Amino acid sequence: MANQLKVQIFRTNDIVDDGGKQFELGKNWCEDFFGIDTSLPYYTINLKFKSISRGFNHLNDKIIELKLADVSNRGDRKAYSNSDSGRSQIKDFFIDDLHLNEDNIKRDYFAILLTQNEYFLYFVPKELYDNFLKLFSSTSTTVSVEPTPHETKKESTTQQIIYYGAPGTGKSHAIEEATEGQDVIRTTFHPDSDYSTFVGAYKPTTREIPMRDVTGKVIIEDGKPVTENRIVYEFVSQAFLQAYVGAWEKFAANGDQPQPQYLVIEEINRGNCAQIFGDLFQLLDRNASGFSEYPIKADADMKKQLNKLLSGLIIDNAEAINALYKGKDVVSQVLDGDVLLLPSNLYIWATMNTSDQSLFPIDSAFKRRWDWRYVRIDDAHKGWKIEANGKRYDWWDFLEKVNKLIGDTTSSEDKKLGYFFCKSTDGIITAETFVSKVVFYLWNDVFKDYEFEGDIFVDEDKASKLSFDKFYQTNFAGQTVVNEAKVDVFLTNLGVKFADDNTMIEGEEEDEQSDSKTRYYINGDMFKRKSYFGKEIMTQYLKAHPELTFQQIKETFPDSLLGEGISHRGLIVSDDTPLDSYSRYYTPEHFSSSDGVSFRVFKQWTVSNIDNIIDFARNQGMNIDVTEE
């Protein structure tokens, strides 16, 4: 007889009851003990079978405890079992059998917890669930999946969640991942948000109506009534009512297992929640079955709208719902529009930046009606880099150092930066993006009240302050552009380490060493590397001439400027050009010509051809200087 293995699916942050003790999956143990990024969507699989003296049970001589240790170490790709006597490899089973693919190997985490009731909780990414079940396919073990019960206390605790943390920690992304494939209505609160913009109100709309003559008869021309667009006032449902009606429609379609309806509120504390929610506040109290504990009466306008939208719906398990309210026929009242009552499949999730919490403080009564999920600042392992002045700095190292500075200076977590505070292009955060997003935020929001004390804010002359205006300069065409040399100064002051690929191409290192005293200047701003200096000349010229077509740009920068013996793919290459191994020779940022062609620019100038691009710049009137220091 085959062993019966019961598998129950939980989501990250679900509540599990273990012998009367409730704990939260993914937060209490996975994140702290295993160091797992719980902002990503995971399933937890509850395997119910008996353990043996803290070790792990064998099913048909197959060890089913699985710990994929050291997954980032490419040399250690086997699966192991753990016991008091140490760990041993599971024979004939390798990590490759379960991983998604090479690109995602670093997020393929597995974790195990043995509860006091001798349940093993396996924590796995949802994408790997099917692969995980393959582990048992070669045994006589039968794996049965028991879906998490729909109406449980656990469900009610996750129906209203506020994800909060520093800006850029991925709060919205976490919700997007968790609700993938579901029906989501999204709105954003702001200082002008109110009840009518969140729930609904009468608004002027246009409607096509027939024209009538002075006697009241419809005017007919060519056998058809003549119509005109006329402004009328109609009740327009906003995000809340749209989600509310959608949830009840899904409940009518399948009351035993209704599809969830999500209402996502971005930046919830940027609006006055007390004003926006109004009497809906009372609906946020949910009972053990996930329905509103206290229904509220709809006003006359809303009643008409709800009666129109919900009429005709049939709730098969109406008696079970009515039983929650001492037999009162609340379902009929809901469908008639008399009362509002949140169904158990309506989930209201929100995000909140801690740095914005002073805009509209949320009172404690409102807070009590939500579960709170702290999204901490973590390395997303994207390998992003800051590119400035011919160098590449490690983005995560910058975040760690600047966040420590913010914490030490402000004694607060509110102003720190998350990994996704700004966007990258192909893993590169350009100097322009860095200044416009990060430096602007630091100088104008974080440190402006602290007088920029300390060596980190000292300019390269060691005497003056690195003020915000110094991060910009005027180029040869009179345009304001980012001064990348100052970005370099700031990152160097902060002690940010170089990225792993902050190296020169073959042959260039020798060139740089041979003329290490050479300094290149554009309008007084110094560049130490030929490779970046040449690219900067091209970049400034292109930004000063946005009217050029792609063909004109190619003619302006002919490949002959590269000199003999260097071909690569050309000075200017369109995005559809296969770069293959030559991709490192071109800018990560993409330019666009006036005729809509997206392209990239060569960036690896060397001693053999740097004079060609310098001559080009001088012919264009650019203030170029090369000196020995």
C-alpha positions as CSV (number, residue, x, y, z in Angstrom):
1,M,0.0,0.0,0.0
2,A,1.4,3.4,-1.0
3,N,2.2,5.9,1.6
4,Q,-0.2,8.8,1.8
5,L,1.5,12.2,1.8
6,K,-0.8,15.2,2.4
7,V,0.3,18.5,1.1
8,Q,-1.4,21.7,2.1
9,I,-0.6,25.0,0.3
10,F,0.0,28.2,2.2
11,R,1.0,31.6,0.9
12,T,3.8,33.7,2.4
13,N,2.7,35.5,5.5
14,D,-0.2,33.2,6.1
15,I,-1.0,32.3,9.7
16,V,-0.4,28.7,10.8
17,D,-1.7,27.3,14.0
18,D,0.8,24.9,15.5
19,G,-0.5,23.4,18.8
20,G,-2.4,26.5,19.7
21,K,0.6,28.8,18.9
22,Q,0.0,30.9,15.9
23,F,3.0,32.1,13.8
24,E,3.4,33.8,10.5
25,L,5.0,31.9,7.6
26,G,7.9,33.6,5.9
27,K,8.3,36.3,8.5
28,N,9.1,34.6,11.8
29,W,11.4,31.9,10.5
30,C,12.0,31.9,6.8
31,E,13.3,35.5,6.7
32,D,15.4,35.6,9.8
33,F,16.6,32.0,10.1
34,F,17.1,31.2,6.4
35,G,17.8,34.7,5.2
36,I,15.1,34.4,2.5
37,D,13.7,37.4,0.7
38,T,10.0,37.1,1.7
39,S,8.9,40.0,-0.5
40,L,8.9,37.4,-3.4
41,P,5.9,35.2,-3.9
42,Y,6.3,31.8,-2.2
43,Y,4.1,28.9,-1.3
44,T,4.6,26.9,1.8
45,I,3.9,23.2,1.5
46,N,2.8,21.5,4.7
47,L,3.9,17.9,4.7
48,K,2.2,15.9,7.4
49,F,4.2,12.8,8.4
50,K,5.9,11.6,11.6
51,S,9.5,12.5,12.4
52,I,12.1,10.3,13.9
53,S,14.2,11.7,16.8
54,R,14.5,15.1,15.3
55,G,15.8,13.5,12.2
56,F,13.7,13.0,9.1
57,N,11.5,10.1,8.1
58,H,12.3,7.9,5.1
59,L,9.6,6.9,2.7
60,N,10.5,3.7,0.8
61,D,14.2,4.4,1.5
62,K,13.9,7.8,-0.2
63,I,14.8,10.8,2.1
64,I,12.2,13.4,1.4
65,E,13.6,16.1,3.6
66,L,15.2,18.6,1.2
67,K,17.5,21.4,1.9
68,L,19.1,23.0,-1.1
69,A,22.0,24.6,0.7
70,D,24.4,27.1,-0.8
71,V,22.5,27.6,-4.0
72,S,24.6,30.5,-5.0
73,N,27.7,28.4,-4.9
74,R,27.8,27.0,-8.4
75,G,30.1,24.1,-7.3
76,D,27.6,22.8,-4.7
77,R,24.5,21.7,-6.6
78,K,23.4,18.6,-4.7
79,A,20.5,18.1,-2.4
80,Y,21.2,17.1,1.2
81,S,19.4,15.6,4.1
82,N,20.1,16.9,7.6
83,S,20.3,14.9,10.8
84,D,22.1,15.0,14.1
85,S,24.9,13.0,12.6
86,G,25.5,15.7,9.9
87,R,24.3,16.0,6.3
88,S,24.5,13.5,3.5
89,Q,23.7,13.7,-0.1
90,I,20.4,12.4,-1.4
91,K,21.4,9.9,-4.0
92,D,20.3,10.3,-7.5
93,F,18.8,13.7,-6.8
94,F,20.3,17.0,-7.8
95,I,19.3,20.6,-7.5
96,D,19.2,20.9,-11.3
97,D,16.1,18.7,-11.2
98,L,14.1,21.4,-9.4
99,H,15.6,24.8,-10.4
100,L,13.8,27.1,-12.8
101,N,16.8,27.9,-15.0
102,E,20.3,29.3,-14.7
103,D,19.2,32.9,-14.7
104,N,17.0,32.5,-11.7
105,I,19.1,30.1,-9.6
106,K,19.7,32.7,-6.9
107,R,16.0,33.1,-6.1
108,D,15.3,29.3,-6.0
109,Y,15.1,29.1,-2.3
110,F,13.9,26.1,-0.3
111,A,13.5,26.0,3.4
112,I,12.2,23.6,6.0
113,L,10.7,24.0,9.5
114,L,9.8,21.1,11.8
115,T,6.8,22.2,14.0
116,Q,6.0,20.9,17.4
117,N,3.2,18.9,15.9
118,E,5.8,17.1,13.7
119,Y,4.7,18.8,10.5
120,F,7.3,19.7,8.0
121,L,6.8,23.1,6.4
122,Y,8.5,23.3,3.1
123,F,9.0,26.9,1.8
124,V,9.4,27.1,-2.0
125,P,8.8,29.6,-4.8
126,K,5.4,29.1,-6.4
127,E,7.0,28.6,-9.8
128,L,8.8,25.5,-8.5
129,Y,5.8,23.7,-7.0
130,D,5.4,21.4,-10.0
131,N,9.1,20.6,-10.0
132,F,8.9,19.9,-6.3
133,L,6.2,17.3,-6.7
134,K,8.5,15.5,-9.2
135,L,10.7,14.6,-6.2
136,F,8.0,12.0,-5.2
137,S,7.2,10.8,-8.7
138,S,9.7,8.0,-8.6
139,T,8.4,6.7,-5.2
140,S,5.3,4.9,-4.2
141,T,4.3,7.9,-2.2
142,T,1.0,9.5,-3.2
143,V,1.0,13.3,-3.0
144,S,-2.4,14.9,-2.4
145,V,-2.9,18.6,-2.4
146,E,-5.4,20.0,0.1
147,P,-6.3,23.6,-0.7
148,T,-6.2,26.0,2.3
149,P,-9.8,26.3,3.6
150,H,-11.6,29.4,2.2
151,E,-13.2,30.6,5.4
152,T,-10.7,30.5,8.2
153,K,-9.3,32.9,10.7
154,K,-6.2,33.0,8.6
155,E,-8.1,34.3,5.6
156,S,-9.7,37.1,7.6
157,T,-6.3,38.3,8.9
158,T,-4.9,38.7,5.3
159,Q,-7.9,40.5,3.7
160,Q,-6.7,44.0,4.7
161,I,-2.9,44.4,4.5
162,I,-0.8,47.5,4.4
163,Y,2.7,46.9,3.1
164,Y,5.0,49.6,4.5
165,G,8.7,50.4,4.3
166,A,11.3,52.7,2.8
167,P,10.7,54.0,-0.7
168,G,12.0,51.6,-3.3
169,T,11.8,48.4,-1.3
170,G,9.4,46.7,-3.8
171,K,6.1,47.0,-1.9
172,S,4.0,47.5,-5.1
173,H,6.0,44.7,-6.8
174,A,5.3,42.3,-3.9
175,I,1.5,42.9,-4.3
176,E,1.7,42.6,-8.0
177,E,3.5,39.3,-7.8
178,A,1.1,38.0,-5.1
179,T,-2.0,39.0,-7.1
180,E,-0.7,37.8,-10.5
181,G,-3.5,36.5,-12.7
182,Q,-6.2,37.8,-10.3
183,D,-8.8,40.5,-10.8
184,V,-7.1,43.7,-9.4
185,I,-8.5,47.2,-9.3
186,R,-5.9,49.7,-8.4
187,T,-6.1,53.3,-7.2
188,T,-3.7,55.8,-5.6
189,F,-4.5,58.2,-2.8
190,H,-3.3,61.8,-2.8
191,P,-4.1,64.9,-0.8
192,D,-7.2,65.8,-3.0
193,S,-8.7,62.3,-2.7
194,D,-12.1,62.1,-1.0
195,Y,-15.1,59.9,-0.5
196,S,-16.5,60.6,-4.0
197,T,-13.3,59.9,-5.9
198,F,-12.8,56.6,-4.0
199,V,-16.4,55.4,-3.8
200,G,-18.5,57.2,-6.5
201,A,-20.6,60.2,-7.1
202,Y,-22.8,61.9,-9.7
203,K,-20.7,63.3,-12.5
204,P,-21.4,65.0,-15.8
205,T,-21.2,62.6,-18.7
206,T,-22.1,62.8,-22.4
207,R,-25.0,60.7,-23.8
208,E,-26.3,60.4,-27.3
209,I,-30.0,61.2,-27.3
210,P,-32.6,61.8,-30.1
211,M,-33.4,65.4,-31.1
212,R,-37.0,66.5,-31.0
213,D,-38.9,69.3,-32.7
214,V,-41.1,71.9,-31.0
215,T,-44.0,69.4,-30.7
216,G,-41.8,66.9,-28.9
217,K,-41.5,64.5,-31.9
218,V,-38.2,62.8,-32.7
219,I,-36.7,64.3,-35.8
220,I,-36.2,61.7,-38.6
221,E,-33.9,62.1,-41.5
222,D,-33.2,59.5,-44.2
223,G,-35.3,57.1,-42.1
224,K,-33.1,57.5,-39.0
225,P,-33.5,59.5,-35.9
226,V,-31.3,62.5,-35.6
227,T,-29.2,62.4,-32.4
228,E,-27.0,64.8,-30.5
229,N,-24.5,64.5,-27.6
230,R,-25.9,66.0,-24.5
231,I,-24.4,66.4,-21.0
232,V,-26.3,64.5,-18.4
233,Y,-25.5,63.6,-14.7
234,E,-25.0,60.0,-13.9
235,F,-23.7,58.1,-10.8
236,V,-20.2,56.9,-11.7
237,S,-18.7,54.1,-9.6
238,Q,-15.1,54.6,-8.6
239,A,-12.5,52.1,-7.4
240,F,-14.2,50.9,-4.2
241,L,-17.6,50.3,-5.7
242,Q,-16.1,48.7,-8.8
243,A,-14.2,46.2,-6.6
244,Y,-17.2,45.7,-4.2
245,V,-19.6,44.8,-7.1
246,G,-16.9,42.7,-8.7
247,A,-16.5,40.7,-5.5
248,W,-20.2,40.0,-5.1
249,E,-20.4,39.0,-8.8
250,K,-17.7,36.5,-8.2
251,F,-19.4,35.3,-5.1
252,A,-22.6,34.7,-7.1
253,A,-20.6,32.7,-9.7
254,N,-19.2,30.3,-7.1
255,G,-20.1,30.9,-3.5
256,D,-18.3,27.8,-2.3
257,Q,-14.9,28.9,-3.7
258,P,-15.3,32.4,-5.1
259,Q,-12.5,34.0,-7.0
260,P,-10.8,36.7,-5.1
261,Q,-11.3,40.4,-5.9
262,Y,-8.4,42.7,-5.0
263,L,-8.6,46.4,-4.4
264,V,-5.1,47.8,-4.2
265,I,-4.5,51.3,-2.8
266,E,-1.1,52.8,-3.5
267,E,0.3,55.4,-1.1
268,I,-2.6,55.1,1.3
269,N,-1.3,57.6,3.7
270,R,-1.0,60.3,1.1
271,G,-4.7,60.8,1.5
272,N,-6.9,61.6,4.5
273,C,-8.1,58.1,5.2
274,A,-10.8,59.2,7.6
275,Q,-12.3,61.5,5.0
276,I,-11.9,59.1,2.1
277,F,-13.3,56.0,3.8
278,G,-16.0,57.8,5.7
279,D,-18.6,55.3,7.0
280,L,-16.9,52.5,5.0
281,F,-14.5,52.4,7.9
282,Q,-17.0,50.3,9.8
283,L,-17.0,47.6,7.1
284,L,-13.3,46.9,7.7
285,D,-14.2,45.0,10.8
286,R,-14.3,41.4,9.5
287,N,-15.7,38.3,11.3
288,A,-14.1,34.9,11.5
289,S,-15.7,34.0,8.1
290,G,-14.2,37.1,6.4
291,F,-17.4,39.1,6.0
292,S,-17.9,42.6,7.5
293,E,-19.0,42.3,11.1
294,Y,-21.2,45.4,10.9
295,P,-23.1,46.2,7.6
296,I,-23.8,49.8,6.9
297,K,-26.8,51.4,5.3
298,A,-26.4,52.8,1.8
299,D,-27.5,56.4,1.0
300,A,-30.1,57.0,-1.6
301,D,-27.8,57.6,-4.5
302,M,-25.6,54.6,-3.8
303,K,-28.6,52.4,-3.3
304,K,-29.9,53.1,-6.8
305,Q,-26.5,52.3,-8.2
306,L,-26.0,49.1,-6.3
307,N,-29.6,47.9,-7.1
308,K,-28.9,48.5,-10.8
309,L,-25.5,46.7,-10.7
310,L,-26.3,43.8,-8.4
311,S,-29.9,43.0,-9.5
312,G,-30.3,39.6,-10.9
313,L,-27.4,38.0,-8.9
314,I,-28.2,34.8,-7.1
315,I,-26.2,33.8,-4.0
316,D,-26.5,30.1,-3.6
317,N,-25.2,30.0,0.0
318,A,-27.2,33.0,1.1
319,E,-28.5,31.0,4.2
320,A,-25.0,30.4,5.5
321,I,-24.2,34.1,5.1
322,N,-27.4,35.2,6.8
323,A,-26.7,32.8,9.7
324,L,-23.7,35.0,10.5
325,Y,-26.1,37.8,11.2
326,K,-28.6,35.9,13.5
327,G,-30.7,34.9,10.5
328,K,-31.4,38.4,9.2
329,D,-31.7,38.4,5.4
330,V,-28.7,40.6,4.8
331,V,-28.0,39.0,1.4
332,S,-31.3,40.3,0.0
333,Q,-30.5,43.7,1.5
334,V,-27.1,43.7,-0.2
335,L,-28.5,42.8,-3.6
336,D,-31.2,45.4,-3.3
337,G,-28.6,48.0,-2.4
338,D,-30.0,48.7,1.0
339,V,-26.8,47.8,2.9
340,L,-23.1,47.5,2.2
341,L,-21.3,44.4,3.4
342,L,-17.8,43.3,2.4
343,P,-17.8,39.7,1.2
344,S,-15.0,37.3,2.2
345,N,-13.4,37.3,-1.2
346,L,-12.8,41.1,-1.3
347,Y,-9.2,41.8,-0.4
348,I,-8.1,45.4,0.2
349,W,-4.3,45.7,0.1
350,A,-2.3,49.0,0.3
351,T,1.2,50.4,0.3
352,M,2.8,53.1,2.4
353,N,6.2,54.7,2.3
354,T,7.4,55.3,5.8
355,S,9.1,58.5,4.6
356,D,5.6,59.9,3.8
357,Q,3.9,59.0,7.1
358,S,3.7,62.6,8.3
359,L,1.4,63.6,5.3
360,F,-1.8,62.3,6.9
361,P,-1.2,60.4,10.1
362,I,-3.3,57.3,10.3
363,D,-5.1,57.0,13.6
364,S,-4.9,53.9,15.8
365,A,-8.5,52.9,15.2
366,F,-7.9,52.7,11.5
367,K,-4.6,50.9,12.0
368,R,-6.2,48.1,14.1
369,R,-8.3,47.0,11.2
370,W,-5.3,46.2,9.0
371,D,-2.5,43.7,9.0
372,W,0.9,45.3,8.6
373,R,3.7,43.8,6.5
374,Y,7.0,45.5,6.9
375,V,9.1,45.3,3.7
376,R,12.7,45.7,4.7
377,I,15.6,47.0,2.6
378,D,17.3,44.0,1.0
379,D,19.7,43.2,-1.7
380,A,17.6,42.2,-4.7
381,H,20.6,40.5,-6.2
382,K,20.1,42.2,-9.5
383,G,23.7,43.3,-9.7
384,W,22.8,46.9,-10.6
385,K,25.6,49.4,-11.1
386,I,26.0,53.2,-11.1
387,E,27.9,54.4,-14.1
388,A,29.6,57.8,-13.7
389,N,32.8,59.4,-15.0
390,G,34.0,56.2,-16.7
391,K,33.5,54.1,-13.6
392,R,31.0,51.6,-12.4
393,Y,30.0,51.5,-8.7
394,D,28.1,48.8,-6.9
395,W,24.5,49.9,-6.3
396,W,23.9,47.7,-3.3
397,D,27.1,48.8,-1.7
398,F,26.0,52.4,-2.2
399,L,22.6,51.7,-0.6
400,E,24.2,50.1,2.4
401,K,26.6,53.0,3.0
402,V,24.1,55.8,2.3
403,N,21.4,54.2,4.5
404,K,23.9,53.9,7.3
405,L,24.7,57.6,6.9
406,I,20.9,58.4,6.8
407,G,20.3,56.4,10.0
408,D,23.3,57.9,11.8
409,T,22.3,61.4,10.8
410,T,18.6,61.4,11.2
411,S,18.2,58.6,13.8
412,S,15.2,57.4,11.6
413,E,14.4,54.7,9.2
414,D,11.9,56.8,7.3
415,K,14.3,58.4,4.8
416,K,16.3,55.3,3.8
417,L,16.4,54.1,0.2
418,G,15.2,50.7,-1.1
419,Y,16.8,48.7,-3.9
420,F,14.2,49.8,-6.5
421,F,14.3,53.5,-5.5
422,C,15.2,54.3,-9.1
423,K,15.2,52.4,-12.4
424,S,18.0,50.9,-14.2
425,T,18.6,50.3,-17.9
426,D,20.1,46.9,-18.6
427,G,21.3,46.8,-15.0
428,I,23.0,50.3,-15.3
429,I,21.9,53.4,-13.4
430,T,23.2,56.2,-15.4
431,A,24.7,59.3,-13.8
432,E,21.7,61.4,-15.1
433,T,19.2,59.1,-13.4
434,F,21.3,58.9,-10.2
435,V,21.5,62.7,-9.9
436,S,17.8,63.4,-10.9
437,K,16.5,60.7,-8.5
438,V,18.9,59.9,-5.8
439,V,21.0,63.0,-5.3
440,F,18.0,65.2,-5.6
441,Y,16.2,63.2,-2.9
442,L,19.3,63.2,-0.6
443,W,20.1,66.9,-1.0
444,N,16.6,68.3,-1.0
445,D,14.7,65.9,1.4
446,V,17.0,64.0,3.6
447,F,20.1,66.1,4.5
448,K,18.8,69.6,3.9
449,D,18.1,70.2,7.6
450,Y,21.5,68.8,8.8
451,E,23.8,71.3,7.1
452,F,25.7,68.5,5.1
453,E,28.2,68.0,7.8
454,G,31.1,65.6,7.4
455,D,33.8,64.7,4.8
456,I,31.2,62.9,2.7
457,F,29.8,66.2,1.5
458,V,33.2,67.9,0.8
459,D,34.1,68.7,-2.8
460,E,37.4,67.5,-4.3
461,D,39.2,70.7,-3.3
462,K,38.6,69.5,0.4
463,A,37.6,73.1,1.3
464,S,34.1,73.7,-0.2
465,K,30.8,71.9,0.2
466,L,29.5,69.6,-2.5
467,S,26.3,71.6,-3.1
468,F,23.5,70.3,-5.3
469,D,24.1,72.9,-8.1
470,K,27.6,71.4,-8.7
471,F,26.1,68.2,-10.0
472,Y,25.1,70.1,-13.1
473,Q,27.1,72.0,-15.7
474,T,26.7,73.7,-19.1
475,N,28.1,71.8,-22.1
476,F,29.5,73.2,-25.3
477,A,26.1,73.7,-26.8
478,G,24.8,75.7,-23.9
479,Q,22.7,72.8,-22.5
480,T,22.5,71.9,-18.8
481,V,23.9,68.4,-18.3
482,V,24.9,66.2,-15.3
483,N,28.4,66.8,-14.1
484,E,29.5,63.2,-13.7
485,A,32.8,64.1,-12.1
486,K,30.9,65.3,-9.0
487,V,29.0,62.1,-8.9
488,D,32.3,60.4,-8.8
489,V,33.5,62.6,-6.0
490,F,30.4,61.9,-3.9
491,L,30.6,58.1,-4.4
492,T,34.3,58.2,-3.6
493,N,33.7,60.2,-0.5
494,L,31.1,57.7,0.6
495,G,33.5,54.8,0.1
496,V,31.4,53.0,-2.4
497,K,33.2,50.0,-3.9
498,F,33.6,49.5,-7.6
499,A,31.4,46.9,-9.4
500,D,32.8,43.6,-10.3
501,D,33.0,44.6,-14.0
502,N,34.7,48.0,-13.4
503,T,37.6,46.9,-15.7
504,M,38.9,48.1,-19.0
505,I,38.9,46.1,-22.1
506,E,41.9,44.1,-23.2
507,G,44.7,46.4,-24.2
508,E,43.2,49.5,-22.6
509,E,44.6,48.8,-19.2
510,E,48.2,49.0,-20.6
511,D,47.3,52.2,-22.4
512,E,45.9,53.8,-19.3
513,Q,49.0,52.8,-17.2
514,S,51.3,54.1,-19.9
515,D,49.8,57.6,-19.8
516,S,48.4,57.6,-16.3
517,K,49.3,61.2,-15.9
518,T,47.2,62.3,-18.8
519,R,44.1,64.2,-18.0
520,Y,41.2,65.0,-20.3
521,Y,38.9,68.0,-19.8
522,I,35.6,69.1,-21.3
523,N,34.7,72.6,-20.3
524,G,37.0,72.3,-17.3
525,D,35.6,69.0,-16.1
526,M,38.2,66.3,-15.8
527,F,38.1,62.7,-17.1
528,K,40.9,60.2,-16.3
529,R,39.9,57.4,-18.7
530,K,40.2,57.7,-22.5
531,S,37.3,55.2,-22.9
532,Y,34.8,57.4,-21.1
533,F,36.2,60.7,-22.4
534,G,35.5,59.6,-26.0
535,K,32.1,58.4,-25.2
536,E,31.2,61.6,-23.4
537,I,32.1,63.7,-26.5
538,M,29.7,61.6,-28.6
539,T,27.0,61.7,-25.9
540,Q,27.2,65.5,-25.5
541,Y,27.1,66.0,-29.3
542,L,24.0,63.7,-29.7
543,K,22.1,65.4,-26.9
544,A,22.9,68.8,-28.5
545,H,21.5,67.7,-31.9
546,P,18.2,65.8,-31.3
547,E,17.1,66.8,-34.8
548,L,19.5,64.3,-36.5
549,T,18.1,61.2,-38.3
550,F,19.8,57.9,-37.7
551,Q,21.5,58.1,-41.1
552,Q,22.8,61.6,-40.4
553,I,24.2,60.4,-37.1
554,K,26.0,57.5,-38.8
555,E,27.5,60.0,-41.3
556,T,28.5,62.3,-38.5
557,F,30.3,59.5,-36.6
558,P,31.8,57.3,-39.4
559,D,33.4,54.0,-38.4
560,S,36.7,55.3,-39.7
561,L,37.1,57.3,-36.5
562,L,37.8,54.0,-34.8
563,G,41.1,53.7,-36.7
564,E,42.6,50.7,-38.3
565,G,42.3,47.3,-36.8
566,I,39.3,48.0,-34.7
567,S,35.9,47.2,-36.2
568,H,33.6,45.7,-33.6
569,R,30.1,46.7,-34.8
570,G,30.7,50.3,-35.6
571,L,30.6,53.6,-33.7
572,I,26.8,53.8,-33.8
573,V,24.7,50.6,-33.8
574,S,21.0,50.3,-33.9
575,D,19.3,48.2,-31.2
576,D,18.5,45.4,-33.7
577,T,22.2,44.9,-34.4
578,P,23.5,41.6,-32.9
579,L,26.3,42.6,-30.5
580,D,27.0,39.1,-29.1
581,S,30.3,39.3,-27.2
582,Y,30.8,42.9,-28.2
583,S,28.0,44.2,-26.1
584,R,30.5,45.5,-23.4
585,Y,31.9,47.9,-26.0
586,Y,28.7,49.9,-26.1
587,T,26.7,52.1,-23.8
588,P,24.0,50.5,-21.7
589,E,21.8,53.6,-22.3
590,H,19.8,53.7,-25.5
591,F,19.6,56.9,-27.6
592,S,16.9,57.7,-30.2
593,S,17.2,59.5,-33.5
594,S,14.6,62.0,-34.8
595,D,13.2,59.3,-37.1
596,G,12.6,57.0,-34.2
597,V,15.6,54.6,-34.5
598,S,16.9,53.4,-31.1
599,F,20.7,53.0,-30.9
600,R,23.7,52.6,-28.7
601,V,27.1,54.3,-28.8
602,F,30.6,52.9,-28.8
603,K,32.4,53.6,-25.5
604,Q,35.8,52.0,-25.5
605,W,38.3,54.5,-26.9
606,T,42.0,53.7,-26.6
607,V,45.3,55.3,-27.2
608,S,45.1,54.2,-30.9
609,N,42.1,56.3,-31.7
610,I,41.4,58.8,-28.9
611,D,42.9,61.6,-31.0
612,N,40.4,61.1,-33.8
613,I,37.4,61.8,-31.5
614,I,39.3,64.7,-29.9
615,D,39.8,66.3,-33.4
616,F,36.1,65.8,-34.1
617,A,35.2,67.6,-30.9
618,R,37.5,70.6,-31.6
619,N,36.1,70.9,-35.1
620,Q,32.6,71.2,-33.5
621,G,33.7,74.0,-31.2
622,M,33.8,71.9,-28.0
623,N,36.2,73.2,-25.3
624,I,38.6,70.2,-25.2
625,D,41.8,70.1,-23.3
626,V,44.4,67.4,-22.7
627,T,47.2,68.0,-20.2
628,E,49.9,66.1,-18.3
629,E,49.8,66.4,-14.6
